[in-house]
Amino acid sequence: MASENKHSTFGDLAIIPLRGCEAFAAKVDYYLLQWRGMPEEHTYIVNVDLPRFGTGEGKAVLNHTARGTDVYIVVDCFNYGVTYKMYGQDVPMSPDDHYQDLKRVILALGGKARRITVVMPMLYEGRQHRKTARESLDCAMALQEIIGMGVSNIITFDAHDPRIQNSIPLGGFDNVQATYQMIKAMLKNVPNIKLDKDHAMIISPDEGGMSRCIYYSSVLGLDLGMFYKRRNYSKIVNGRNPIEAHEFLGSNISGKDVIIVDDMIASGDSILDIAEKLKAMNAKRIFAFSTFGLFTSGFEKFDDYYKKGLIDRVFTTNLIYSRKELLQREWYVSVDMSKYIAYLVDTMNYDNSISNLLNPVDRIKATLKKYNQI
C-alpha cells in the first residue's frame, strides 16, 4: 500500500525524467495516480526539453513554472541507448553527458522548486569513490556539486561504497537495496528453489561485497561464502590491477544451489569465472543477483556458460538501460523496481519517514512464509 499517515504534501509533486528515463518514470507515475485516486488524464510528469546544438552543446528548457513544487529528477547516467547529433554524427550519450543534463535541469528550475530530490539509481562515477594514487575523486566532487546547486536529497541504489556520502554531510543521501525485489523475483521465476541452509548458500564475489551478502544470508538464514581476488599489482590494465585468480573461503557447497550477489555486472568475467569454480566444487545450480547489469562485453559469453550449464539465471534490475537483446535471453530475468520507486516518492512527498521502506526484513519474512506454505 502507499504511504500511510497522509497529511498534506510537502509541495505539488513533479517528476522530471531525463532522456532515456521516460518509460520508467511513466510506470512510477501510473502507480502514484492509482494510489491517489487521480483521473486518468492527470500526470505528475513534468517534461523538459534537452536540445543540442550542432556542436554537441546543450541546454534545458522546463515546460513548467516549478514554483513551490516538490521535484524528483530521475536520471540514468548509464543509458547509452540515447543519442544526439554532433557535427552530423549520431553520438551515444555518455555518463558525463547525462550528468551535464542533470545539472542543466537543476539550473532551469532556477531555485523556484520547494525541494529537489535526485533519483540516480546507479551513482555517477560511483566506482571512482576513493584515491589510491594522484588521481581524481570524481564521485565526491559530483555529489558536492549538485548539493551545492540546491539539491536536498539523493536517492541511489547499492552504491559501490556507501561511505561516499561522507563527502556531503549536510545533504540527504539514501543508499537503497533491491533485496526484497530480487528475492521475490527468484521465488517467482525459480519455483522449486529451497531457501534453507541444507539447499542454498550465498556467495560474495569479493571482500568488498561482503556487507550486502551478510544481509542476504541473515534475512534468508543461509550460510555465506566468499571469493577473494588475487591481483597482479606489478601491472595495470584498463586502469586496474588485473585479477590473476579467485580463491574461495567458506563451507562445503556440494549439492547446493548458490546465489552470487554483487552490485554490478560490468564485463561479467568475475561472476562467470566464479560460477565455473563453483561448478567444479559440485554446486547444483548457480544464480547471480546484481542490481546493475551493464554487460559491457556483450552477452555471448553468458550464452555460452548457460548452454554449458555453468550458470542458470541472472537477475538484474530495470533501474538502468537494458538492450532488447538482453531481455530476450532465456537466462535473464529483469527485476522491475518502478513500484518501489513510486513508494519512495509517495512517502517522501507526504514528508513521511522512508525507514521502513529501506529495511524490508518483515516483507521478506512474510513472502518466504507464504512461499513455503504454498
N, C-alpha and C positions, 0 to 999 in steps of 0.2 A: 504494500500500500504506500501511497505518497506520504509526504511529510505530515506528522501529527502536530497538535498544538498550533493550529494555523491562526495566528493573529494577522495583522496587516503586513503586507510585504515591505521589504526594505526600500524598494523602488520598483517602478514599472520594469518588468522583465524584458530584456533584449538579448537575443542570442545572435552573435555575428560570426558566421562561418567563413573562414578564409578559403582560398582556392583549393579545391580538392576535398573539402570537408562538407560540401553541401548535402550530399546524400545522408551522411551520418547525422548531421545536425537536424535534418528533416525527421529522422526517426526519433530523436530526442524531443523535438517539437511535438510530434504526434502523441507521445506519452504524456507530456505536460498538458496538452489540450484535453486529453481524455480524463485525466485526474482532476482537472479544474473545471470540467463541465463547460468548456468554451465551445461556441459554434464552430462548424467545420471551416467556415471562411476566415476565421481568426488565425493568426500566427504570431509567434514570438520571434520569428526570424526577422532580422534587420539586414537587408542586403547592402553590400559595399562593393563598389566598382574599384578594380585594381588594374587600371590600364597601363600599358607600357608604350614608351616612345620607341622609335625605330632603333635607337642606340641601346635599348635594354633598360634605360632608366624608367622609373615608375612613380606612381602616386596613388593615394587612396581617396576616394570620393564617397562619403557616407550619405546614404539616401534617407536620413532621419535626423531630427533635431538632437536626439540623445540626451536632452536636458533632464536631469533628475532620474535617469534610468539606472537600473542595476544590470550592468553589462557583463556578458560571458562571451569571450572571444575564443573560438575553437580553431586551433591551428595544428596541422600535421606537417612538421618540418621535414619529414622524410617521404613526402609524396612526389616521387619522380615521374609520375604519370601525367603531371600538369606541365604544359609547355607554354612558351611565349616566343614572339618573333623578335629577333635581334639581327639587324642587317640582312633581313630576308630569310634567315635561317630559323628553323624550329629548335629552340633550346629547352631542354628539360629543366625544371626548377630544382635548384639545389637547396640543401638546408639553409644556406646563407640567404638565398632569395626569399624563402618563406619567412625567415626571421626578420628580414628587412620589411616585408609586407606587414608583419605583425606590428612593428614599430610605426609604420605609416598609418595603420588603423588607429592606434593609440593617439597619434598626433591629430588625426582627423576628428577624434572625439573632442579634442580641444579643451579638456578639463571640464566639460559640461555634464558628464556622467556622474552619478552619485557614488558609484563604486565600480571598479573594473576588476574582473577575475579572468585570468588567462587559463584556459584548459588546454594544456600542452601534453598529451599523453606520453610521448617519448621526448625526454628532455633534450633540448638543443645543446649540442656539444657535451652531452652527459658523460661521454667516455673520456673527455679531457677535463677531469674533475680535480686533478692534483698535478703538482710539478715534481718530476723526478730528475730534471736537469734544467738548464737555462732555456725554458720554453714557456709558451703562453698558457694562461689559465682561463680558457675561453668560457667555460660554463659559469663560473663565478662572476665573471665580468658581464655576461649576458643577463644574469639574474639581477645584478645590481643596477644594470642599465634600465630594465623595464620597470623595476620597483621605483627607481628614480624618476621615471616618466609618469608615475601616478597609479600604477597597478597595485591593488591591495592584496590580492591573493593569487597564488599559482597552484594549480592542481595538476600533478603529474602522476604517472604510474610506474611503479617498480624502478625507481631511479637507480642508476648504476652504482652510485654511492650516495645514500640519502644525507650524509654529513655535509653535502654541498650546500644545504640550507643554512649552514652557519655563516655563509657569506652575506646573507640578508636577514640578520637577527630581528629587524623591525618589520619585516614583511611576512605575510601569510604564506606558508608552504605546506601543502598536503601531499604526502607520498602514498598513493593508493595502491592496493594489491588486487589482483584479479583471482585470488584463491578460490572464492566461493563459485565464481562462474566457471573456472577451469574444472573443478570437481564435479559440478553439475553437468557440464558438457561430457565429461568422461562417463558418468553414470548413464547418460542418455545414449551415447554412441558405442559404448562397450558394455552391453547389458549383462554379460556373465562375469564381470570383474568382481573380485572379492577383496575388499579393502580391510584386511586384518594382518597381523604380524606373521601368520603362517603362509599367507598367499601373496603378499605385496611388500614392496620396500621403496623408500625414497632415496634418490641418489643426487648428490651435488656434483656438478662437473668440475668445480674448483673450490678453493678455500674461500674465495670472495663471495660465493653464493650461499654459504652455509646458513646465514640468518633466515633467508626465505625458506630454505629446505627444513630447518628446525621447526618453523611454523607449520609447514605441511605435515611433518612427521608427528608433531604434537597434537594437532587437531584431528588427525586421522588415526593416531595410535599405532604408527608404523615405525619400524627400525629405520635407521639412517646410515647411509654410507657416503664416502666422498672420494673423488679423484683429486690428486694434486698434480699441477703441471710442472714438469721438469723442463726448464728453458735453457737455451744456449745463450748465455749472457756475453759471449765473445763477438756476436754479430747482431745486426739489426736488419730486419726485412719488413718493408712497408711500415716503418716507424716503430716496430715492436721486436722484442727478442723472440725468435721462433721457438715453438714448442717441440721438444725432442721426444717426449713420451708422457703418457698419463699413467700415474701409479695409483692403485686402489687401496683405500683404508676402510675396513668395515667387516661385518659378519658375513656368513655364508648366504649367497643369493640363489643357490641351485634350486630350480623348480619354481621360483617366484616371479611374479610379474613385477617389472621395475619401472618406476616413473622418474625420469631425469628432469629436473627443474632448473631453469635458467631464466635470466631476464630477457635475453635476445638470442636469436639465431642470425648470425651475420653470414659467413660463408657456409656454416654448418659443419665444418671439418671436425671441430672438437666433439660435438654431440655424436657424429657418425663414428668417429674413432672410439669413443667410449662405448657406444652401442655394440661395436664389433668385439671389444674386450669383454663386455658383459655376456654376450652370447657365448664366447669362449669359456666363460665361467658358468655356463649352463643356465643362464637366465631363461625364463619361459617366454614372456612377451615383453617388448620394450616400447614404452610410450615416452613422448617428450612434451613437457609443458614449457612454453616460452611466451611471455607477454607480447613480444615483438618479433615478427617473422620478416626479416629483411631479405634473406635468401640472395645475397649479393653475388653469389656464383651460380645462380640458377637452380633448377630443380632436378636436373638429370641424375646427380649423384644420389639424391634421396630416392628417386625412382628405382635406381639400381639396387640400393640397400633394401628397399621394400620388396622387390622381386626376389631377392635372396633370403628374405625372412629375417633380416637383421634389425628391422625396425617395423613397428606395427601401425602406430598412429602418431601424428604430430599435431599438437593443439597450439594455435596462436590466436590472439585477439584481432578484432577488426578496428583497433584503435589507430592503426596506421594503414597506409595504402597497401593493397594486395592485388597483384595482377590476376586477370581472369584465368590464366593458365594454372595458377596455384589452386584456385577454388575448385577446379575440375579434377584435381589429383585425388585418387582413391585413398591415399594415406593421410590426407589433410583434413583437419576439422577447424573451421573458423568459429571462434567464440564471440558472440555478439555482446558488446558492452554498452550499447546505446541506452538501454533501460536503466542501467546503473548510473550512467552519467546524468540521466534525467532525474533520478532520485537525489543525486548530489546537488544539482542545480535547483530543484524544487525546494529542498531543505534549506539551502543557503539563502535563497531568495526570500524565504519567510524568516530569515535570521535565526534559525534554529541550529542546534549542535549537530554535526555530522559524525560524532564519535561512534555511534552505533553502526553507521554505515561503513566506517573504516575498519571495524573489527567484527567480522561476520561469523564468529565462532558458533553462536546459537543457531544461526541459519544453516551452517554446515552440519551441525549435530542433528538438527531436525530433518534435513534432507537425507542424511545417511540412515537415520532411524526409519524413515518412510521407505527408502530403497530396500533395506534389509527385511522389512515386513513383507514387501511385495515379493 
